[in-house]
């Protein structure tokens, strides 16, 4: 078998090329079909694993809450906000690493028109929560509070589960040359 990346060996387009005795990249129309099919299958697969992990974290929080209700952790409110932001960013990072491991590096595309920067709402909220938690902790930390361990795990699991709703919302920052404005939603 020729030396190609693992992602090509998993696509139907590669098998068509291999069966013809060819080497290298499949034709663009074959690549488009294979990518569309594999993206849908991969998205479903990662989504199922993600939902099971979220369910396990939620069940773990409920079990800790019911079995060990006296277990508590002393945290600052700012640290709780920081941990929530890290839970959002961490769940997105794990999902992105799984995408890269299973499908390889994505093809870079650039839309027509003025340059723009895109980010998902999950990453934006996570980064804002981390920044706000750090700033709050540095300037006015307040007093620490005791929180049940089950409540802490349950709350962080709920925040990570919220990432499913926010991951497909994309924020676009685009500079319009004629207007010099920056629309946030396109």
C-alpha positions as CSV (number, residue, x, y, z in Angstrom):
1,X,0.0,0.0,0.0
2,X,1.4,3.4,-0.9
3,X,2.5,5.7,1.9
4,X,-0.4,8.1,2.4
5,X,-2.0,9.6,5.5
6,X,-4.4,7.5,7.6
7,X,-7.3,9.8,6.8
8,X,-7.2,9.0,3.1
9,X,-7.2,5.3,3.7
10,X,-10.5,5.6,5.5
11,X,-12.4,7.4,2.8
12,X,-14.4,5.8,0.0
13,X,-12.6,8.1,-2.5
14,X,-9.3,6.6,-1.6
15,X,-10.6,3.1,-2.2
16,X,-11.8,4.1,-5.6
17,X,-8.3,5.5,-6.4
18,X,-6.6,2.4,-4.9
19,X,-8.9,0.0,-6.9
20,X,-7.9,1.8,-10.1
21,X,-4.2,1.2,-9.2
22,X,-3.6,5.0,-8.9
23,X,-1.5,6.7,-6.4
24,X,-1.9,10.0,-4.6
25,X,-4.8,12.3,-4.1
26,X,-8.3,11.4,-5.4
27,X,-10.0,13.7,-7.9
28,X,-11.6,16.8,-6.4
29,X,-15.2,15.6,-6.9
30,X,-14.3,12.4,-5.3
31,X,-12.6,14.2,-2.4
32,X,-15.7,16.4,-2.0
33,X,-18.0,13.4,-1.7
34,X,-15.7,11.6,0.7
35,X,-15.2,14.6,2.9
36,X,-18.9,15.4,3.1
37,X,-19.7,11.9,4.1
38,X,-16.9,11.5,6.5
39,X,-17.6,14.9,8.2
40,X,-21.2,13.9,8.9
41,X,-20.1,10.5,10.2
42,X,-17.3,11.9,12.2
43,X,-19.5,14.7,13.7
44,X,-22.0,12.1,14.7
45,X,-19.4,9.9,16.3
46,X,-17.7,12.7,18.2
47,X,-21.1,14.0,19.3
48,X,-22.2,10.6,20.7
49,X,-18.9,10.3,22.7
50,X,-19.2,13.8,23.9
51,X,-22.8,13.3,25.1
52,X,-21.8,10.1,26.9
53,X,-19.0,11.9,28.6
54,X,-21.3,14.8,29.6
55,X,-23.8,12.3,30.9
56,X,-21.1,10.5,32.9
57,X,-20.0,13.9,34.4
58,X,-23.6,14.8,35.3
59,X,-24.2,11.4,36.9
60,X,-20.9,11.7,38.8
61,X,-22.0,15.0,40.2
62,X,-25.3,13.6,41.3
63,X,-23.7,10.6,42.8
64,X,-21.2,12.7,44.7
65,X,-24.1,14.9,45.9
66,X,-26.2,12.0,47.1
67,X,-23.4,9.6,48.4
68,X,-21.1,12.2,50.0
69,X,-23.2,15.2,50.7
70,X,-20.8,16.4,53.5
71,X,-17.8,16.7,51.1
72,X,-17.1,20.3,50.3
73,X,-14.5,22.4,48.7
74,X,-13.6,26.0,49.6
75,X,-13.5,28.2,46.5
76,X,-13.7,31.9,45.7
77,X,-16.6,32.9,43.4
78,X,-14.0,34.2,40.9
79,X,-12.3,30.8,40.9
80,X,-15.7,29.2,40.2
81,X,-16.1,31.5,37.2
82,X,-12.6,30.7,36.1
83,X,-13.2,27.0,36.3
84,X,-16.4,27.3,34.3
85,X,-14.5,29.1,31.5
86,X,-11.8,26.4,31.6
87,X,-14.5,23.7,31.4
88,X,-15.9,25.4,28.2
89,X,-12.5,25.8,26.6
90,X,-11.4,22.4,27.7
91,X,-14.4,20.6,26.2
92,X,-13.9,22.5,22.9
93,X,-10.2,21.7,22.9
94,X,-10.8,18.0,23.5
95,X,-13.4,17.9,20.7
96,X,-11.0,19.7,18.3
97,X,-8.1,17.4,19.1
98,X,-10.4,14.4,18.4
99,X,-11.4,15.9,15.1
100,X,-7.7,16.4,14.2
101,X,-6.8,12.9,15.3
102,X,-9.6,11.2,13.3
103,X,-9.7,13.3,10.2
104,X,-6.4,15.1,9.9
105,X,-5.7,18.7,9.2
106,X,-8.6,20.6,7.6
107,X,-8.3,22.2,4.2
108,X,-7.9,26.0,4.5
109,X,-10.6,28.0,2.8
110,X,-10.9,31.7,2.4
111,X,-14.2,33.2,1.5
112,X,-14.5,35.9,-1.1
113,X,-14.6,39.5,0.1
114,X,-12.9,41.4,2.9
115,X,-10.8,39.6,5.4
116,X,-12.6,38.3,8.5
117,X,-11.8,36.5,11.8
118,X,-14.2,33.8,13.0
119,X,-14.6,32.2,16.4
120,X,-17.3,30.0,18.0
121,X,-19.4,31.3,20.8
122,X,-18.2,28.5,23.1
123,X,-14.6,29.7,22.8
124,X,-15.5,33.4,23.1
125,X,-17.6,32.7,26.3
126,X,-14.9,30.5,27.7
127,X,-12.2,33.0,27.1
128,X,-14.3,35.9,28.6
129,X,-15.1,33.8,31.7
130,X,-11.4,33.0,32.2
131,X,-10.4,36.6,31.8
132,X,-13.2,37.8,34.0
133,X,-12.4,35.2,36.7
134,X,-8.7,36.1,36.7
135,X,-9.5,39.9,36.8
136,X,-12.0,39.4,39.6
137,X,-9.6,37.3,41.6
138,X,-6.8,39.8,41.3
139,X,-8.8,43.0,42.0
140,X,-11.5,42.0,44.4
141,X,-11.3,38.3,45.4
142,X,-13.9,38.5,48.2
143,X,-14.1,35.7,50.7
144,X,-14.0,32.0,50.0
145,X,-17.1,29.9,50.3
146,X,-17.6,26.3,51.0
147,X,-19.4,24.5,48.1
148,X,-20.4,20.9,48.1
149,X,-18.1,18.7,45.9
150,X,-21.2,17.2,44.1
151,X,-22.5,20.7,43.4
152,X,-19.2,21.8,42.0
153,X,-18.8,18.8,39.7
154,X,-22.5,19.0,38.6
155,X,-22.2,22.8,37.8
156,X,-19.0,22.3,35.8
157,X,-20.6,19.4,33.9
158,X,-23.6,21.6,33.1
159,X,-21.3,24.3,31.8
160,X,-19.4,21.8,29.6
161,X,-22.8,20.5,28.4
162,X,-23.8,24.0,27.5
163,X,-20.9,24.0,25.1
164,X,-22.9,21.8,22.7
165,X,-25.4,24.7,22.2
166,X,-22.7,27.3,21.8
167,X,-20.2,25.5,19.6
168,X,-22.1,25.9,16.3
169,X,-22.7,29.6,16.7
170,X,-20.0,31.5,14.9
171,X,-19.0,35.1,15.6
172,X,-17.5,36.8,12.6
173,X,-15.4,40.0,12.9
174,X,-15.2,41.5,9.4
175,X,-13.8,44.9,8.4
176,X,-15.9,46.4,5.6
177,X,-13.6,48.7,3.6
178,X,-16.4,51.1,2.5
179,X,-18.0,51.5,5.9
180,X,-15.2,50.8,8.4
181,X,-17.6,49.0,10.7
182,X,-17.3,45.6,12.4
183,X,-20.5,43.6,12.3
184,X,-20.5,40.9,15.0
185,X,-23.1,38.6,13.5
186,X,-23.3,37.7,9.9
